[in-house]
Amino acid sequence: MPRGDLLFQPGRIGTLQIRNRIVRAATSESMATATGEVTPQLEHLYATLAANAVGLILTGHLYCHRRGRYAVG
């Protein structure tokens, strides 16, 4: 099997089975509202990633208290 084919084979991280080895790293999308609510744009991003066979999606920077906000604006 060519090396690149392994990328599309199921994988496992501990007990977590994933459908392939494509991992989307956590990033800061800056798509939430100024007060941190999820927007349709952010929902669309994650829906697109999931629909396009990303095996594991690590969410970007989120916060539940204003102290967790990393930027003003």
Secondary structure, DSSP 8 states (H G I E B T S, - for coil): --GGGGGGS-EEETTEEESSS-EE-------S-TT----HHHHHHHHHHHHTT-SEE------SSGGG-----
